Amino acid sequence: AGRGFGLAIAARAHARRAGPRFGISSPFAEAEAGGGPYGPGLSSFGIAPERVVLVRARSEAALTVVLEEASRTAGVGAAMLLAPTGLDLDLTVCRRIQLATEASGVTALTVRAGPGAPAAGALMRWRVAAAPSGDGLVRRWRANLERARGANPADFLLEWDHEAHHLRRAAGLGDRTPRPQRAAA
């Protein structure tokens, strides 16, 4: 759920910036998350797989170095770190990444597949779980905003709009407008 939500956020950056996307992970993090990136899955978020640079770091220290360097590179559209459970993103590391993203405009995300210490200096912290979609075709998340500067904690039911490639609030069951039926060819 976290990786899908992270891809939805990265897709928004993908639409705004022309540069490549950096996916940063380790073999251990990919094992925890159930595998590495999948081209058709990226495409379903509107992210062109040929514009994704995947870096598989061999050490935890290398993970944060690559995220920081990708974050400071103005030509990068977004950088997403798939963090293993034990990775400690302390205040110093988070502050360096924050300063790099502020200077470059790059969107930097850290996604954890399992439990772990939250990023100490993250500007926003979300707890995300998959949510049922009803029809089984729409990606939905129950997203809890735990921390954000200038915002109160809040819960959201969000879904991915496959046609417009953006994240939106999910309508309640009674609020749904029926989808138009497609004519048979």
N, C-alpha and C positions, 0 to 999 in steps of 0.2 A: 504494500500500500504506500509506504513512504517513498519508494523509488518512483512509482507512477505519479504521485503527487509532485515530487521533485522534477520529473520530466515535464509535467504540465507547467510548472513555474519556468523551467528552462525554455520551453516552447514559446512562452511570451517574450522572453529575451531574444529568442531566435527570430521572431517576427520583427523586432525592433532593430537588430544589429546584424550586419552581413557577415561577420567573422565566423571562424570555426567554433565548435562546441568542444569543450574538454571534458571527458569522462575520466575520473581518476579513481582507481581502486587497487585492491590487493587481491591475490588469490584467496586469502582467508575471508575477506569481506564478500567476495563473490559467492563463496561457498555458503556463507551465512544467509545471503540474499536469494540463493537458489540459482545463481548463474550470472553471467555477464550480460552486456547489452545485446539486444536482438534487433537486427535491421528493420524488419517489418513492424516491430513494436515501436521503434523510434519514428518510423514513417507515419504511424497512426496518430502520433502527436504533432505531426507537421514538421518534424526534424529530419532533414535530409541526412541519411547515414553517411554519405560521402563527405559531409562537412563535420563529422565527429572524429576527434582525435582521442583515442583511448590510451591512457597511460596506466600500466600495471606496475605499481611500485613494489619493491621487494622488502622495504622496511617502513615502519610507522613514521619515522622521521622524514623519509622521502615523500610520503603522502602529503604532509603539510607543506613541504618545500614546493612541490609541484603545484598545489592549490594556490599558494602565495604567488608564484611566478605567473601562473595563468591569470590570476586576478589582477596583476599589475600590467598585463599586456593589452593595450588599448584595442587591438584588432580582434580580440577574443569576444565572442558573443555571450557565452556563459560557461561557467566551470562548475561541475558537480562532483563532489567527493562522496563515494560510497565508503563510509567509514566502518572499520571493523569494531566489534563491541568494546575492545580494550583501549581504543585510541583516545588519548586525553588531549582535548583541544583547550589548553589553558588560556588564561586571559591575555598573555603576551602574544601567543600565536593568533588568537582571534583579533586582537587589536591590529597586528601587522596586516592581516588579510582585509580587515575593514578599511584601513588607510589605503591599501592598494586598490580596492574596489571603488572607493570614493574618488581617487585620482583618475582611474581609467574608465569608469562607468560599466565595468563588467559585473554581471550578476554571478555571485558565488553562493553555492549551496552545499550543505553537508547533510547527508542522509545516512541514518543508522538503521540497519535491518532489525536489530535487536536492542536489548537494554544496554545502557551505558551512560556515562556521565555526559550531561548536555554540554554543548559548546559554551564556555564561560562568558564570552563577550559577544554572543550572537545578537544582532539587532532584532531579530524575530525568532521565536521558538514555537514550533507547531508540534502537536502530537496527532498523528494521523492513523486512521484505521479504515479498512475497506468498508463500504456500506452497500447494502443490496440495492439494485437498480430497478427491480420490478420486472423489466423485460430481459434482463441479463446481457444486454448489448451495450449499455451505457456504463462508462467507468464513473464510479461515485466514491466519495470519501467523506467520512465524518472527521472534520478537521477542528481541532481545539487549539486556538491561539493562546498559548500560555504566557508569552511575553512579547511585547513590542513597545518601542518607545512611543509615548503619546497615545497609546490605545489600551483599553481595558481587555482583560481576558474574555474570550467569547468562543462559542461553538458554532460551527457552520456545517451544513450539508451541501457539499459542492459536487459538481459533475463536469465532465469533459465534453464540450461541444465538438463533435468530430468534424462537422462541416465547416465551422468558423475557426476551428483550432484555438479555442480559448476556454478558460475555466469560468464557470458561472455558478451562481447559487442555484441549487436544485429547487424546483417548484414542489409544493406539497402535493399530495395525491389528488386533492380536489382542484388544484390550481393548474393542472396540466392541460394544455391545449392539444386536442387530438392531432396527430401527425397526418398530413394529407396522404392519401393512398396514391401510390405510383401506378400509372397506367401500364397495362401489360403490353409488351412489345410484340 
